[in-house]
Amino acid sequence: MSDPQGTSRVRIDKWLWAARFFKTRALATEAVEGGKVHVNGERVKPSRQLRCGDEVSVQKGLYTFVIEVLVLSVQRGPAERARGLFLERESSIAARQALQDARRLQAVADPLPGGRPDKRARRQWQRLKGR
């Protein structure tokens, strides 16, 4: 498969931006340079030429996306079209879902202390800090 523009290769940073993994090309470039993106298991540079069929691993925060490139594009379009540029592996989807579930359960088990301090608690805190 190829993209509508007829190119057979696209820079990885441009493709990640067009596939809506990152909001700007600068963020995509920064992620690639920072080692958050691997193509076919190798760390790459932002100028790496991506081809259809390449396996790309993208780490965003705690989540890792393992995808196969289906279509190349250098134009950022609607999210509907961006989802058609790649196919995410089932194992990647399952791992992300398991991590989300674990984090949700941890949040329920360890709730944060109740909201904002009231006037009395704030004054006690200021006394402790020596103000």
C-alpha positions as CSV (number, residue, x, y, z in Angstrom):
1,M,0.0,0.0,0.0
2,S,1.1,3.6,-0.4
3,D,-0.3,6.9,0.6
4,P,-2.4,9.2,-1.6
5,Q,0.6,11.4,-2.4
6,G,2.3,8.4,-4.1
7,T,5.5,8.4,-1.9
8,S,7.1,5.1,-1.0
9,R,9.0,6.5,2.0
10,V,8.3,9.1,4.7
11,R,10.3,10.4,7.6
12,I,9.4,8.8,10.9
13,D,8.8,12.1,12.7
14,K,6.4,13.3,9.9
15,W,4.5,10.1,9.9
16,L,4.1,10.0,13.7
17,W,2.7,13.5,13.5
18,A,0.4,12.6,10.6
19,A,-0.8,9.5,12.4
20,R,-1.7,11.7,15.4
21,F,0.7,10.1,17.9
22,F,2.1,13.6,18.7
23,K,0.4,17.0,18.5
24,T,3.4,18.7,16.8
25,R,6.3,17.6,14.6
26,A,8.6,19.0,17.2
27,L,7.2,16.7,19.8
28,A,7.5,13.8,17.5
29,T,11.1,14.6,16.7
30,E,11.9,15.0,20.4
31,A,10.4,11.6,21.2
32,V,12.4,9.9,18.4
33,E,15.6,11.6,19.5
34,G,14.9,10.7,23.1
35,G,14.7,7.0,22.3
36,K,10.9,6.7,22.8
37,V,10.4,5.4,19.2
38,H,11.8,2.2,17.7
39,V,11.4,0.9,14.2
40,N,11.8,-2.9,13.7
41,G,13.3,-3.1,17.2
42,E,16.0,-0.5,16.5
43,R,16.4,3.0,17.9
44,V,16.2,5.5,15.1
45,K,16.8,9.1,14.2
46,P,14.0,11.5,13.1
47,S,15.2,11.4,9.5
48,R,14.7,7.6,9.3
49,Q,12.7,6.7,6.2
50,L,9.6,4.6,7.1
51,R,8.1,2.0,4.8
52,C,4.8,0.2,4.7
53,G,5.0,-3.0,6.8
54,D,7.5,-1.6,9.4
55,E,6.8,-2.3,13.0
56,V,7.0,0.8,15.1
57,S,7.1,0.9,18.9
58,V,6.0,4.3,20.4
59,Q,6.3,5.0,24.2
60,K,4.0,7.8,25.4
61,G,4.2,8.2,29.2
62,L,3.5,4.8,30.8
63,Y,1.9,3.4,27.7
64,T,3.6,1.6,24.8
65,F,2.0,1.3,21.4
66,V,3.3,-1.5,19.0
67,I,1.9,-0.8,15.6
68,E,2.4,-1.9,12.0
69,V,2.6,0.8,9.3
70,L,-0.2,0.3,6.7
71,V,-0.2,3.6,4.8
72,L,2.4,6.3,4.5
73,S,1.3,9.9,4.7
74,V,2.9,13.3,5.3
75,Q,-0.3,15.2,5.6
76,R,-2.1,15.4,9.0
77,G,-5.8,14.8,8.5
78,P,-8.8,13.9,10.5
79,A,-8.5,11.3,13.3
80,E,-10.6,8.9,11.3
81,R,-8.0,8.9,8.5
82,A,-5.1,8.8,10.9
83,R,-6.5,5.5,12.4
84,G,-6.3,3.9,9.0
85,L,-2.5,4.6,8.7
86,F,-1.6,1.8,11.1
87,L,-2.7,-1.4,12.8
88,E,-2.0,-1.8,16.5
89,R,-1.0,-5.3,17.6
90,E,-3.4,-7.2,19.8
91,S,-0.7,-7.7,22.5
92,S,-0.1,-4.0,22.6
93,I,-3.8,-3.3,23.1
94,A,-4.0,-6.0,25.9
95,A,-0.9,-4.7,27.7
96,R,-2.2,-1.1,27.7
97,Q,-5.6,-2.2,28.9
98,A,-4.1,-4.3,31.7
99,L,-2.0,-1.3,32.8
100,Q,-5.0,1.0,32.8
101,D,-7.0,-1.5,34.9
102,A,-4.1,-1.8,37.3
103,R,-3.8,1.9,37.7
104,R,-7.6,2.3,38.2
105,L,-7.6,-0.4,40.9
106,Q,-4.6,1.2,42.6
107,A,-6.4,4.6,42.6
108,V,-9.4,3.0,44.2
109,A,-7.3,1.2,46.9
110,D,-5.2,4.3,47.7
111,P,-7.5,7.3,47.6
112,L,-5.9,10.7,47.9
113,P,-6.5,12.6,51.1
114,G,-9.7,14.8,51.0
115,G,-9.6,17.9,48.9
116,R,-8.4,21.4,49.7
117,P,-7.3,22.2,53.3
118,D,-9.7,24.4,55.2
119,K,-8.7,27.6,57.0
120,R,-7.7,25.9,60.2
121,A,-5.6,23.3,58.5
122,R,-3.9,25.9,56.3
123,R,-2.9,28.0,59.4
124,Q,-1.5,24.9,61.1
125,W,0.5,24.1,58.0
126,Q,1.9,27.7,57.9
127,R,2.8,27.4,61.6
128,L,4.7,24.2,60.9
129,K,6.6,25.8,58.0
130,G,7.5,28.8,60.3
131,R,5.7,31.6,58.6
